[in-house]
Amino acid sequence: MSAYILHIDKTQTKALKEIQAILAKIKGELKEVSKSTLEDEYLLTEIGKSSETDTVSFEKGIQFMRTSIRKHGSKI
């Protein structure tokens, strides 16, 4: 009977090692996903900043055009 229990223990130990290896792999993949997510968030932040800058530039351009038309409207 004790030999049978020993056999189960060896099987369980092997299975536990396999499970630990799988969990380590998953943990590594999750770190990569997390890293990728942070990079994506950074890029989205940069795109957002760029969009805000573009919006301000566009609004300034519109204001300049309106001012120019008011000043030089008769010449256009």
LINWO-V967676 format. One record per residue. N is the residue number from 0. OMEGA is omega in whole degrees, -180 to 180 (NA if undefined). Layout:
<<N,OMEGA> <N,OMEGA>>
This chain:
<<0,-179> <1,177> <2,178> <3,179> <4,178> <5,179> <6,178> <7,180> <8,179> <9,179> <10,179> <11,179> <12,179> <13,180> <14,179> <15,178> <16,178> <17,179> <18,179> <19,178> <20,178> <21,180> <22,178> <23,178> <24,179> <25,179> <26,178> <27,179> <28,179> <29,177> <30,179> <31,178> <32,180> <33,179> <34,179> <35,179> <36,178> <37,178> <38,178> <39,179> <40,178> <41,180> <42,179> <43,177> <44,179> <45,177> <46,178> <47,178> <48,179> <49,179> <50,178> <51,179> <52,179> <53,-180> <54,179> <55,180> <56,180> <57,180> <58,177> <59,178> <60,178> <61,179> <62,179> <63,180> <64,179> <65,179> <66,180> <67,-180> <68,178> <69,-178> <70,-171> <71,-175> <72,-178> <73,-179> <74,-176> <75,NA>>
